[in-house]
Amino acid sequence: MTQDFESLASCVMCLVSFEKTESSMPNPKRQHSKQRGRKRRTHQGVVLPKMQPCSHCGKQVISHRVCPFCGHYKKNVVVTVEAKEKKAKD
C-alpha cells in the first residue's frame, strides 16, 4: 500500500512541476494586422496644452508656467526678461 501512495505522490509531483514549467506568458494565436493596432491607437493623439492669458501682460501662456514675454508668474516677477531687438528691414 505504501508503494501505491509513493507512486501516486511522484505522479502528482510530476504534474505540478510540468504545470510550473509550461506556465509562460500567453501568446496570440494569430498575427494582429496593422489596421487593428492603428485602430486601437486612434485615441492616443497629441493634445494641445491648456493656454490662459498672462495676469500681467495678457498674452496667451501655458498654465502654471512663467510667462516667457514678461517673466511674471501669479502676479510676481520671477524672471527678468531682456527685450528682444527687432531687426530693421532694408
Backbone hydrogen bonds, N-H to C=O, Kabsch-Sander energy under -0.5 kcal/mol:
donor,donor_aa,acceptor,acceptor_aa,energy
5,F,1,M,-1.8
6,E,2,T,-2.4
7,S,3,Q,-2.5
8,L,4,D,-2.3
9,A,5,F,-2.5
10,S,6,E,-2.2
11,C,7,S,-1.9
12,V,8,L,-2.1
13,M,9,A,-2.2
14,C,10,S,-1.9
15,L,11,C,-2.1
16,V,12,V,-2.4
17,S,13,M,-2.4
18,F,14,C,-2.1
19,E,15,L,-2.2
20,K,16,V,-1.7
21,T,17,S,-1.7
22,E,18,F,-1.8
23,S,19,E,-0.6
24,S,22,E,-1.5
37,G,33,S,-1.5
38,R,34,K,-2.2
39,K,35,Q,-2.5
40,R,36,R,-1.7
41,R,37,G,-1.3
42,T,39,K,-1.1
43,H,40,R,-0.5
44,Q,41,R,-1.6
52,Q,61,V,-2.5
54,C,59,K,-2.4
58,G,54,C,-0.7
61,V,52,Q,-2.9
63,S,50,K,-2.1
65,R,62,I,-1.0
67,C,72,H,-2.3
71,G,67,C,-1.8
73,Y,76,N,-2.5
76,N,73,Y,-0.9
78,V,71,G,-2.6
78,V,76,N,-0.6
79,V,71,G,-1.9
81,V,79,V,-0.6
82,E,80,T,-0.5
